[in-house]
């Protein structure tokens, strides 16, 4: 998404400097060697990244170089809690607008995205002309309102697509032709969605019908996890379905890959689907699914949505209906400490990692029975507490917080582990 958006800015005559985590250039734009170099002297900084952790990591590197009076337009889908956390960590001299978008790569190329903008009126006015380069700007309200609107919209659109996948699979089982079903749905309010998914339905991946990746299935799963529904809803059920598809290795596929996934699951002998399918391994009878190993009655869980462990522990284990999540810390995929010295930044990363692991097993923070926190400095407990309250919004679980002299890696300030009851778990 970021690359075609940067091209739009170049074509509109703006002076553009780009930086990408995977190095790449844009014709007509200067290429920076680091986030700090990219934002130096910039009046407006636009971020388009995959998730809250990526945004916080990149802007932590860039923040010292932001000039007084600069404006950051955060256009990723990270949710209002992360936007509030970002505001806390940006210098007071820097303004912030949250402006996530509706649309995929093609609308980004064409400048037909819908931009959901939240922020102070004076800040929105400063960046509106630039945001209009990307498409139609819809002002959602004050700070965080754009991020909240984006999650609310995706909580309707993504489950609708998962529901349609299940309808196609169920119809096929009853002898209904999928193409004919889409034809009928085309004359209903679901018509536009039916046409979007038609290539995936009528030409399965096995027959060469892999759709262009417009909205990644893994990103859709992330978006629903960020929505953090406080009750068991259709969106929560869709989130669980997508989390199992990510665990089955489909995180990098387009969201329409859920049609083939659901179809295969419906043909499983026990009806439980690929996410629960087990198979004997050659070495000793452990049953596996992507990211999960079963040994006896215990599942060892390592979701693809969080950085891999060092092989000496699993991110979580599950026995029946109980989920035990290992202590999470602020390390990136390379094992580097994130937000060194910044308790709020590390707390945000930790809570987001916990949310992804919980979501992989169909849980939210409402399902947590106990949370245990280790701090290297108890005087900084309020900084952690402010972040935690953005994630645990209902009646809190049982809790233990202790101060320790140090954690396993220098620079780490906090480690948090949780235990949860899996909804419907046995």
Secondary structure in CASP SS format (residue, H / E / C, confidence):
PFRMAT SS
TARGET T0000
AUTHOR 0000-0000-0000
METHOD secondary structure of the structure
MODEL  1
X C 1.00
X H 1.00
X H 1.00
X H 1.00
X H 1.00
X H 1.00
X H 1.00
X H 1.00
X H 1.00
X H 1.00
X H 1.00
X C 1.00
X C 1.00
X C 1.00
X C 1.00
X C 1.00
X E 1.00
X E 1.00
X C 1.00
X C 1.00
X C 1.00
X C 1.00
X C 1.00
X C 1.00
X C 1.00
X C 1.00
X C 1.00
X C 1.00
X C 1.00
X E 1.00
X E 1.00
X C 1.00
X C 1.00
X C 1.00
X H 1.00
X H 1.00
X H 1.00
X H 1.00
X H 1.00
X C 1.00
X C 1.00
X C 1.00
X C 1.00
X E 1.00
X E 1.00
X E 1.00
X E 1.00
X C 1.00
X C 1.00
X C 1.00
X C 1.00
X H 1.00
X H 1.00
X H 1.00
X H 1.00
X H 1.00
X H 1.00
X H 1.00
X H 1.00
X H 1.00
X H 1.00
X H 1.00
X H 1.00
X H 1.00
X H 1.00
X C 1.00
X C 1.00
X C 1.00
X C 1.00
X C 1.00
X E 1.00
X E 1.00
X E 1.00
X E 1.00
X C 1.00
X C 1.00
X C 1.00
X C 1.00
X H 1.00
X H 1.00
X H 1.00
X H 1.00
X H 1.00
X H 1.00
X H 1.00
X H 1.00
X H 1.00
X H 1.00
X H 1.00
X C 1.00
X C 1.00
X C 1.00
X C 1.00
X C 1.00
X E 1.00
X E 1.00
X E 1.00
X E 1.00
X E 1.00
X E 1.00
X E 1.00
X E 1.00
X C 1.00
X C 1.00
X H 1.00
X H 1.00
X H 1.00
X H 1.00
X H 1.00
X H 1.00
X C 1.00
X C 1.00
X E 1.00
X E 1.00
X E 1.00
X E 1.00
X E 1.00
X E 1.00
X C 1.00
X C 1.00
X H 1.00
X H 1.00
X H 1.00
X H 1.00
X H 1.00
X H 1.00
X H 1.00
X H 1.00
X H 1.00
X H 1.00
X H 1.00
X H 1.00
X H 1.00
X H 1.00
X E 1.00
X E 1.00
X E 1.00
X E 1.00
X E 1.00
X E 1.00
X E 1.00
X C 1.00
X C 1.00
X C 1.00
X H 1.00
X H 1.00
X H 1.00
X H 1.00
X H 1.00
X H 1.00
X H 1.00
X H 1.00
X H 1.00
X H 1.00
X H 1.00
X H 1.00
X H 1.00
X H 1.00
X H 1.00
X H 1.00
X H 1.00
X H 1.00
X H 1.00
X H 1.00
X H 1.00
X H 1.00
X H 1.00
X H 1.00
X H 1.00
X H 1.00
X H 1.00
X H 1.00
X H 1.00
X C 1.00
X C 1.00
X C 1.00
X C 1.00
X H 1.00
X H 1.00
X H 1.00
X H 1.00
X H 1.00
X H 1.00
X H 1.00
X H 1.00
X C 1.00
X C 1.00
X C 1.00
X C 1.00
X C 1.00
X H 1.00
X H 1.00
X H 1.00
X H 1.00
X H 1.00
X H 1.00
X H 1.00
X H 1.00
X H 1.00
X H 1.00
X H 1.00
X H 1.00
X C 1.00
X C 1.00
X H 1.00
X H 1.00
X H 1.00
X C 1.00
X C 1.00
X C 1.00
X C 1.00
X C 1.00
X C 1.00
X C 1.00
X C 1.00
X E 1.00
X H 1.00
X H 1.00
X H 1.00
X H 1.00
X H 1.00
X H 1.00
X H 1.00
X H 1.00
X H 1.00
X H 1.00
X H 1.00
X C 1.00
X C 1.00
X C 1.00
X C 1.00
X C 1.00
X C 1.00
X H 1.00
X H 1.00
X H 1.00
X H 1.00
X H 1.00
X H 1.00
X H 1.00
X H 1.00
X H 1.00
X H 1.00
X H 1.00
X H 1.00
X H 1.00
X H 1.00
X H 1.00
X H 1.00
X H 1.00
X C 1.00
X C 1.00
X C 1.00
X E 1.00
X C 1.00
X C 1.00
X H 1.00
X H 1.00
X H 1.00
X H 1.00
X H 1.00
X H 1.00
X H 1.00
X H 1.00
X H 1.00
X H 1.00
X C 1.00
X C 1.00
X C 1.00
X C 1.00
X C 1.00
X C 1.00
X C 1.00
X H 1.00
X H 1.00
X H 1.00
X C 1.00
X C 1.00
X C 1.00
X E 1.00
X C 1.00
X C 1.00
X C 1.00
X C 1.00
X C 1.00
X C 1.00
X E 1.00
X E 1.00
X E 1.00
X C 1.00
X C 1.00
X E 1.00
X E 1.00
X E 1.00
X E 1.00
X C 1.00
X C 1.00
X E 1.00
X E 1.00
X E 1.00
X E 1.00
X C 1.00
X C 1.00
X C 1.00
X C 1.00
X C 1.00
X C 1.00
X C 1.00
X C 1.00
X C 1.00
X C 1.00
X C 1.00
X C 1.00
X C 1.00
X C 1.00
X E 1.00
X E 1.00
X E 1.00
X E 1.00
X C 1.00
X C 1.00
X E 1.00
X E 1.00
X E 1.00
X E 1.00
X E 1.00
X E 1.00
X E 1.00
X C 1.00
X C 1.00
X E 1.00
X C 1.00
X C 1.00
X C 1.00
X C 1.00
X C 1.00
X E 1.00
X C 1.00
X C 1.00
X C 1.00
X C 1.00
X C 1.00
X H 1.00
X H 1.00
X H 1.00
X H 1.00
X H 1.00
X H 1.00
X H 1.00
X H 1.00
X H 1.00
X H 1.00
X H 1.00
X H 1.00
X H 1.00
X H 1.00
X H 1.00
X H 1.00
X H 1.00
X H 1.00
X C 1.00
X C 1.00
X C 1.00
X C 1.00
X H 1.00
X H 1.00
X H 1.00
X E 1.00
X E 1.00
X E 1.00
X E 1.00
X E 1.00
X E 1.00
X E 1.00
X E 1.00
X C 1.00
X C 1.00
X H 1.00
X H 1.00
X H 1.00
X H 1.00
X H 1.00
X H 1.00
X H 1.00
X H 1.00
X H 1.00
X H 1.00
X H 1.00
X H 1.00
X H 1.00
X H 1.00
X C 1.00
X C 1.00
X C 1.00
X C 1.00
X C 1.00
X C 1.00
X E 1.00
X E 1.00
X E 1.00
X E 1.00
X E 1.00
X E 1.00
X C 1.00
X C 1.00
X C 1.00
X C 1.00
X C 1.00
X C 1.00
X C 1.00
X C 1.00
X C 1.00
X C 1.00
X E 1.00
X E 1.00
X E 1.00
X E 1.00
X E 1.00
X E 1.00
X E 1.00
X E 1.00
X C 1.00
X C 1.00
X C 1.00
X C 1.00
X C 1.00
END
